[in-house]
Amino acid sequence: MSNTHVVIMSFAAIALFISFVSGVAGGYLARRGGANYPDAAVQGARAFAATVLVIASVVASVAAWLKN
């Protein structure tokens, strides 16, 4: 495996962890704001999905940049 692959996979792993933490934080903050459990879970899922979307675009950009 080349160094480029290692960098991309490491960045993706860190990004997935950050996405997980943002989802948990979104659900927690929604719950603290008075939302019931299903609404808090939906809010956490939205935060996770939004973070994954942003991180995926960044990883794709970095991957394309590193390949050139």
C-alpha positions as CSV (number, residue, x, y, z in Angstrom):
1,M,0.0,0.0,0.0
2,S,1.4,3.4,-0.9
3,N,1.7,6.4,1.3
4,T,-1.1,8.1,-0.5
5,H,-3.5,5.2,0.4
6,V,-2.4,5.3,4.0
7,V,-3.0,9.0,4.3
8,I,-6.5,8.8,2.6
9,M,-7.5,5.9,4.8
10,S,-6.3,7.5,8.0
11,F,-8.1,10.7,7.1
12,A,-11.3,8.8,6.4
13,A,-11.0,6.9,9.7
14,I,-10.6,10.2,11.6
15,A,-13.5,11.7,9.7
16,L,-15.8,8.8,10.5
17,F,-15.0,9.2,14.2
18,I,-15.7,13.0,14.0
19,S,-19.0,12.2,12.2
20,F,-19.9,9.8,15.0
21,V,-19.1,12.3,17.7
22,S,-21.1,15.0,15.9
23,G,-24.1,12.7,15.7
24,V,-23.9,11.9,19.3
25,A,-23.5,15.6,20.2
26,G,-26.5,16.5,18.0
27,G,-28.7,14.0,19.7
28,Y,-27.5,15.0,23.1
29,L,-28.1,18.7,22.5
30,A,-31.5,18.0,21.0
31,R,-32.4,16.0,24.1
32,R,-31.1,18.8,26.4
33,G,-33.3,21.2,24.4
34,G,-36.4,19.3,25.3
35,A,-36.9,17.0,22.4
36,N,-38.2,13.5,23.0
37,Y,-36.1,10.5,22.2
38,P,-37.2,9.8,18.6
39,D,-36.7,13.5,17.6
40,A,-33.3,13.6,19.3
41,A,-32.3,10.4,17.4
42,V,-33.4,12.0,14.1
43,Q,-31.5,15.2,14.9
44,G,-28.4,13.1,15.7
45,A,-28.8,11.2,12.4
46,R,-29.0,14.5,10.5
47,A,-25.9,15.8,12.1
48,F,-24.1,12.5,11.3
49,A,-25.3,12.5,7.7
50,A,-24.3,16.2,7.1
51,T,-20.8,15.6,8.6
52,V,-20.3,12.5,6.5
53,L,-21.4,14.4,3.4
54,V,-18.9,17.2,4.0
55,I,-16.1,14.8,5.0
56,A,-16.7,12.6,1.9
57,S,-16.3,15.6,-0.4
58,V,-13.1,16.7,1.4
59,V,-11.7,13.1,1.1
60,A,-12.6,13.0,-2.6
61,S,-10.9,16.3,-3.2
62,V,-7.8,15.4,-1.2
63,A,-7.6,12.0,-3.0
64,A,-7.8,13.7,-6.4
65,W,-5.2,16.2,-5.4
66,L,-2.8,13.6,-4.0
67,K,-3.1,11.4,-7.2
68,N,-1.8,14.3,-9.4
